[in-house]
Amino acid sequence: MTEIIQTNLNGDTLRRNLILITVDCLRGDRINYQGGYESITPRMDEMSKNGASFTKSFSVAPFTLSSMKSIFTSTYPLMNDGNLSLTKEMISFVEILNNYGYSTAGYHSNPWLTKLHNYNKGFDYFMDGIIADGKESNRLNIISKFLLSLNKKNPIRQVASFLHGYFEGTQFPYVRANKINEMAFEWLSNVSDSNFFIWMHYMDTHEPHLPINKYSPKISKRKLYDLNKNMGSVNPKLDDDDLEKLIGLYNAETRYVDEAIGAIYNFLKYNNLINNTYVIITADHGQQFMEHGQLGHGLYLYDELIHVPLIIIGPGIGEIKINEVISLIDLAPTILDLLGFDTTNSFKGKSLKPLLYSNEIIPTLTISEEARSERKMPLNGKLDFSQKKISLRTNKWKYIYNETKKHELYNLETDKYEKNNLIDLENEIANELLTKVLNHINNLSTSSKINFEKNNIRKKVRNCRKNIKSKKY
């Protein structure tokens, strides 16, 4: 890799710092600059006026492991055998920065992004919320096995299940954003004389939705439990009033996260770091609130799940609103480019730096992928290719390829909520987008370890086109 050298007035080499903030489940439409709620995100809105704000930025997947793997390695979820962990073969941009001498730290409490899944690759310090010692974990396993051994109708198991669900639904199970900030600020105070990269991942907008700030609606603990119980349900049961309450809880959590992000911005200004530090704010995916009959996230590729915020501020970036459709697969090469380093050949995304500094349009495909039949983590830790769904998005159209169900096509200019499937009516555009999706699948099969049958790709193209014409899709 060739380093791009920057110098200060004394001719000394000048390196920039970078902070990456990812917010679990933060929808793009909650940010005011994207046309969201005016009163919810005043600090992010202020920051967007000091840098680049993207109105059409999309996650590569609707759930955390696939999405974050893509952010760190600039690869698609279906690559690398669909492995949901960071394998030894995958190169993370954090490893590259660390190899160039950057001090690196990560702070979060998401159980999927832990050392167990190798998300600590390249980090000098990594806080992932795993604090239980072996004895305690073993004790909990013994209790769990005993309860599961009982008949479902056994009163002991029923009481235990209720209590577990009640407390899980009324107590926040993750580290709050203000605590993440406190730990990060302490670390930053000790590395201010060296270049740094720090990743902070907030869980406050993830279910259970239990806001603690002054913006939270007043709801009883029992009602909180009932509302949050629906979040993981395949068939959620709640009326319009309950849905409004649930959305109110989510919005309150978003306001709290906005305050935490504002605190980071203030810390950088107070410690004279703001002029030499890039800050990137985004999300791993969104959150659905019955737009398509479900709550929570995963399995689907509608915009409420993959449309996410993206704000980039830093040296030399003026106020600019970017309306081009872009993918978070471009984040890793963008980060390296901003800091003056070339990317690695394994990265599939492209740097967004030309967009930031010269508004130069970057031709690219905006692809999102999912390949699970249920929201749970697959037992083998890999995606199931027989269940794959792939969306392709342009400014106007969105095509959703589905291995097991009817394909979908939406005109986003007239149907931004994706309610009217035009797959049977728009044959020409459907064929054009389908060809691009199938070419993407073919490219994956040749550039990764995916076991697609290459000889069947051409046959599948012909069959899909035939089915569109006959309106089977």
Order of alpha helices (4+ residues) and beta strands (2+ residues): beta-alpha-beta-alpha-alpha-beta-beta-alpha-alpha-alpha-beta-alpha-alpha-beta-beta-beta-alpha-beta-beta-beta-alpha-alpha-beta-beta-beta-beta-alpha-alpha
